[in-house]
Amino acid sequence: MEEKLNKYSELKGVSKTSVVKEALAQYFSRKTLNTRPYELGSDLFGQEGSGSSDRSSSYKLKLKKKLNEKHSH
């Protein structure tokens, strides 16, 4: 690997450090692309606006309750 790195950096006229940095950037970029969308945005989901963390999972139950209340009066 080191020999390949030496040859590549000489051929391209760049330092070995910059080649390694670029390779790592591409590696981490691909790792991020393989992450599931939920994992990428997990810090953005939740109770920020509403103050309730279960709104998306309990909306049907809340809707049924409101409809029952409306029609029972």
Buried (B, 14 or more C-beta within 10 A) or exposed (E): EEEEEEEEBEEEEEEEEEBEEEEEEEEEEEEEEEEEEEEEEEEEEEEEEEEEEEEEEEEEEEEEEEEEEEEEE
